[in-house]
Amino acid sequence: MTSPAPEASAAFPMDRRTALRGAALAGAAGLGVTACSGGGPGGAKGAATPTAPVDLGAPADVPVGGARLYREQRLVVSQPAKGEYKAFSAVCTHAGCVVDKIEDGKISCPCHGSKFDPATGKVLQGPAGAPLPAVPVKLADGKLIAGPDA
């Protein structure tokens, strides 16, 4: 059986147990904010778009009429028509999570269910309200290069 906490006074406004409990709850709340702000699972670390050119490899990896997710580079590249490539940030504009898949012609965000068009980056289903940012992409020396100066 535990004894009741001593009454708070002006000199000691709370007991140790109350202080520790409050610190633990504040820490847990901070983890929740981090997970929803892009720093948690699936979250973005760093800029939403590349700050330097990124070598994505062979263009054959991107199907005509489809798209490919480059999760580590936080990019999605589509090929709406043969030889035409479009790239977008894979960082969801709602809460900063990195999208996790492309299926049924839609880019999907795992955090809150937003869906985007891989050919345009436009929002198909919210809660995201803004499209995925476009990223320059080009074919150079047989490779797809995305980012600035691409």
C-alpha positions in Angstrom: 0.0 0.0 0.0 1.4 3.4 -0.9 1.1 6.5 1.2 -0.7 9.5 -0.1 1.5 12.2 -1.7 2.4 15.0 0.7 0.4 18.2 0.3 2.0 20.7 -2.1 3.3 23.8 -0.6 4.8 27.0 -2.0 8.3 25.6 -1.4 7.5 22.2 -3.0 4.7 22.5 -5.5 4.8 18.8 -6.5 6.3 15.6 -5.3 8.9 13.6 -7.2 6.5 11.0 -8.5 4.3 13.7 -10.1 7.3 15.5 -11.6 8.7 12.2 -13.1 5.2 11.2 -14.4 4.9 14.6 -16.1 8.4 14.3 -17.7 7.5 10.9 -19.0 4.3 12.1 -20.5 6.0 15.1 -22.1 8.6 12.8 -23.7 5.8 10.5 -25.1 4.0 13.5 -26.5 7.2 14.6 -28.2 7.6 11.2 -29.9 4.1 11.5 -31.3 4.8 14.9 -32.7 8.0 13.6 -34.3 6.2 10.7 -35.9 3.6 12.9 -37.5 6.0 15.6 -38.6 8.1 13.4 -40.8 10.9 12.4 -38.4 9.3 9.1 -37.4 8.8 5.9 -39.4 8.6 6.7 -43.0 9.4 10.3 -42.4 11.6 12.5 -44.4 15.0 13.5 -43.2 16.3 16.6 -44.9 15.0 18.5 -47.9 11.9 17.4 -49.7 13.7 17.8 -53.0 17.3 17.0 -53.9 19.9 19.8 -53.5 22.4 18.1 -55.9 22.0 15.8 -58.9 21.0 12.2 -58.1 21.9 9.3 -60.3 18.8 7.0 -60.5 20.3 4.4 -62.8 18.8 2.8 -65.9 15.7 4.4 -67.4 14.4 0.9 -68.2 13.6 0.6 -64.5 10.7 3.1 -65.0 7.8 1.4 -67.0 6.1 3.3 -69.8 2.8 4.4 -68.5 3.9 3.8 -65.0 6.2 5.0 -62.3 8.9 3.9 -59.9 9.5 4.9 -56.3 13.1 5.6 -55.3 12.5 5.6 -51.6 16.1 6.1 -50.5 16.4 9.2 -52.7 12.9 10.3 -51.8 11.8 10.5 -55.4 9.1 9.2 -57.7 9.8 9.0 -61.4 7.1 8.3 -64.0 7.2 7.7 -67.7 3.8 8.8 -69.1 5.0 8.2 -72.7 8.0 6.4 -74.1 11.1 8.5 -73.4 9.2 11.2 -71.4 10.2 11.2 -67.7 8.8 13.2 -64.9 10.1 13.3 -61.3 8.5 14.4 -58.1 9.4 14.5 -54.4 8.3 11.4 -52.6 7.8 13.5 -49.4 4.0 13.9 -48.8 3.0 17.5 -48.6 0.6 16.8 -45.7 2.8 15.7 -42.9 6.2 15.0 -44.5 6.1 11.2 -44.6 7.8 9.4 -47.4 5.3 7.7 -49.7 5.6 3.9 -49.6 4.1 2.5 -52.8 2.7 3.0 -56.3 -0.2 0.8 -57.1 -3.4 1.1 -59.2 -1.9 4.2 -60.9 -1.6 6.1 -57.6 1.3 7.1 -55.3 0.2 6.3 -51.7 1.3 7.9 -48.4 1.3 5.4 -45.5 0.7 8.0 -42.7 -2.7 9.5 -43.5 -3.8 8.0 -46.8 -3.1 10.8 -49.2 -2.8 9.7 -52.9 -1.1 11.4 -55.8 -1.0 11.1 -59.6 2.4 9.8 -60.7 2.2 11.6 -64.0 1.5 15.0 -62.5 2.1 14.9 -58.8 -1.4 16.2 -58.2 -3.4 15.2 -55.1 -6.0 12.5 -55.9 -7.1 12.0 -52.3 -6.4 14.1 -49.2 -5.7 15.1 -46.5 -2.7 16.5 -48.5 -3.8 19.7 -50.1 -0.7 20.5 -52.3 0.8 18.4 -55.1 4.1 16.7 -54.8 6.9 19.1 -55.8 8.2 18.6 -59.3 11.9 17.7 -59.6 13.9 18.2 -62.8 14.9 14.9 -64.4 16.9 14.1 -67.6 18.5 11.2 -69.4 22.3 11.6 -69.5 24.9 8.9 -70.5 22.2 6.2 -70.4 21.1 7.1 -66.8 18.3 9.0 -65.2 19.6 12.1 -63.3 17.2 14.0 -61.1 17.7 17.2 -59.1 19.2 20.6 -59.8 20.9 21.1 -63.2 19.1 17.9 -64.4 
